[in-house]
């Protein structure tokens, strides 16, 4: 009886996470739609400004997040095998890569702000409407994505604590699995953002 109850509870938690991710898809989907509308209207300006993006740093961040998705998946597999120590190390690696992503993104933002390219800056307002819209979308969407990465790192840190305490183990890993789903979603969002802001030249 307890096994059936545990199975239902696990399924319920996973369904709850999928519903949450669905709302997140709608949220980011609306932003992607807005981007598509403005890009179709100011295609030339968007292409010109995208050439100013740091493709190297964007590519490095893409590799970092893809690798972090791999490590969080391995950490879940390790817990299912009862290897909590290995899972803890993999979760820590995921957290470190998440923070590395954020540090690189802050470096990118700082470089633009130093040049005077930030929303409502005098220099940016002298540019065309398409360029102003591009940078506005860039800061809003990448900023919100960065916030999601930060939240993910914090949640994984809690999962790491629970894994070390063996509150999460091979018989009780639903929270870690749901955290992995959230992290994969964050990575997928970036996979869409990367070509939108770095590869449209």
C-alpha positions in Angstrom: 0.0 0.0 0.0 2.8 2.4 0.9 4.5 1.7 -2.4 1.4 2.6 -4.3 1.0 5.8 -2.2 4.6 6.7 -2.9 4.1 6.1 -6.6 1.1 8.4 -6.7 2.9 11.1 -4.8 5.8 10.9 -7.1 3.5 11.2 -10.1 1.7 14.1 -8.6 4.9 16.0 -8.0 6.0 15.4 -11.5 2.6 16.5 -12.9 2.8 19.6 -10.8 6.3 20.4 -12.2 5.1 19.9 -15.8 2.2 22.3 -15.2 4.6 24.9 -13.8 6.9 24.4 -16.8 3.9 24.9 -19.1 3.2 28.3 -17.6 6.9 29.1 -18.1 6.7 28.0 -21.7 3.8 30.4 -22.2 5.7 33.2 -20.5 8.9 32.9 -22.6 6.8 32.0 -25.7 5.1 35.4 -25.5 8.5 37.0 -25.4 9.8 35.0 -28.4 6.6 36.0 -30.3 7.3 39.7 -29.5 10.9 39.2 -30.7 9.7 37.6 -33.9 7.2 40.5 -34.6 9.9 43.2 -34.1 12.5 41.3 -36.0 10.3 40.9 -39.0 9.6 44.7 -38.9 13.2 45.7 -38.3 15.1 42.8 -39.9 18.0 44.9 -41.1 18.6 46.7 -37.8 18.4 43.4 -35.9 21.0 41.8 -38.1 23.3 44.8 -37.9 23.1 45.0 -34.1 23.5 41.2 -33.6 26.9 41.6 -35.2 28.0 43.6 -32.1 27.3 40.6 -29.8 30.2 38.6 -28.4 29.8 35.3 -30.3 32.6 33.7 -28.4 31.2 34.3 -25.0 27.7 33.3 -26.2 29.1 30.1 -27.5 31.0 29.3 -24.3 27.9 29.9 -22.3 26.0 27.6 -24.5 28.5 24.8 -24.0 28.5 25.4 -20.3 24.7 25.1 -20.0 24.6 22.0 -22.2 27.2 20.4 -20.1 25.3 21.3 -16.9 22.2 19.6 -18.2 24.3 16.5 -18.7 25.7 16.6 -15.1 22.3 17.1 -13.5 20.9 14.2 -15.5 23.9 12.1 -14.3 23.3 13.2 -10.7 19.7 11.9 -10.9 20.8 8.6 -12.4 23.4 8.3 -9.6 20.8 8.8 -6.8 18.6 6.1 -8.4 21.6 3.7 -8.1 22.1 4.7 -4.5 25.3 6.6 -5.2 24.6 9.8 -3.2 28.2 11.0 -2.9 28.6 10.9 -6.7 25.3 12.6 -7.2 26.3 15.3 -4.7 29.5 16.0 -6.7 27.6 16.2 -10.0 25.0 18.6 -8.5 27.9 20.8 -7.2 29.4 20.7 -10.7 26.0 21.8 -12.1 25.8 24.7 -9.6 29.3 25.9 -10.5 28.6 25.8 -14.2 25.4 27.8 -13.6 27.3 30.5 -11.7 30.0 30.4 -14.4 27.2 31.1 -17.0 26.0 34.1 -14.9 29.5 35.5 -14.4 30.0 35.5 -18.2 26.6 37.1 -18.8 27.4 39.8 -16.2 30.7 40.4 -18.0 28.8 40.8 -21.3 26.3 43.2 -19.8 29.0 45.2 -18.2 30.8 45.5 -21.5 27.7 46.9 -23.1 26.9 49.2 -20.2 30.5 50.6 -20.3 29.9 51.4 -24.0 26.7 53.2 -23.1 24.4 50.6 -24.7 21.7 50.1 -22.1 17.9 50.9 -22.0 17.2 54.7 -22.2 20.9 55.6 -22.4 21.6 58.8 -24.4 23.9 56.9 -26.8 21.3 54.1 -27.5 18.5 56.7 -27.9 20.4 58.2 -30.8 20.2 54.9 -32.7 17.3 53.7 -34.9 14.1 52.3 -33.4 15.0 48.7 -34.5 18.4 48.8 -32.6 16.7 50.3 -29.5 14.1 47.4 -29.6 16.8 44.8 -30.1 18.8 45.9 -27.0 15.6 46.3 -25.0 14.6 42.7 -25.8 18.2 41.5 -25.2 18.3 43.0 -21.6 14.8 41.9 -20.7 14.9 38.3 -22.0 18.4 37.5 -21.1 17.9 39.1 -17.7 14.9 37.0 -17.0 16.6 33.9 -18.2 19.6 34.7 -15.9 17.2 35.1 -13.0 15.9 31.6 -13.8 19.4 30.3 -13.8 20.1 31.8 -10.4 16.9 30.3 -9.0 17.9 27.0 -10.4 21.3 27.1 -8.8 19.8 27.9 -5.4 17.3 25.1 -5.7 20.0 22.6 -6.7 22.0 23.8 -3.7 19.1 22.7 -1.5 18.9 19.4 -3.4 22.6 19.0 -2.7 22.0 19.5 1.0 19.2 17.0 1.0 21.2 14.5 -1.0 24.1 14.8 1.5 21.7 14.3 4.4 20.2 11.3 2.5 16.8 12.9 2.6 17.0 12.3 -1.1 18.0 8.8 -1.9 17.2 5.9 -4.3 13.7 5.6 -2.8 12.9 9.3 -2.7 14.3 11.3 -5.5 11.2 13.1 -6.9 12.4 16.5 -5.8 15.7 16.1 -7.5 14.1 14.8 -10.6 11.8 17.8 -10.8 14.7 20.1 -10.2 16.4 18.4 -13.2 13.3 19.1 -15.3 13.4 22.8 -14.4 17.1 23.0 -15.2 16.6 21.3 -18.6 13.9 23.8 -19.3 16.3 26.7 -18.5 18.9 25.2 -20.9 16.3 24.8 -23.7 15.3 28.4 -23.4 18.9 29.4 -23.8 19.3 27.2 -26.9 16.6 29.4 -28.4 18.1 32.6 -27.2 21.5 31.8 -28.5 20.7 31.9 -32.2 18.2 34.8 -31.7 20.8 37.2 -30.3 24.1 35.8 -31.5 23.6 34.0 -34.8 21.2 36.2 -36.9 24.1 38.0 -38.6 
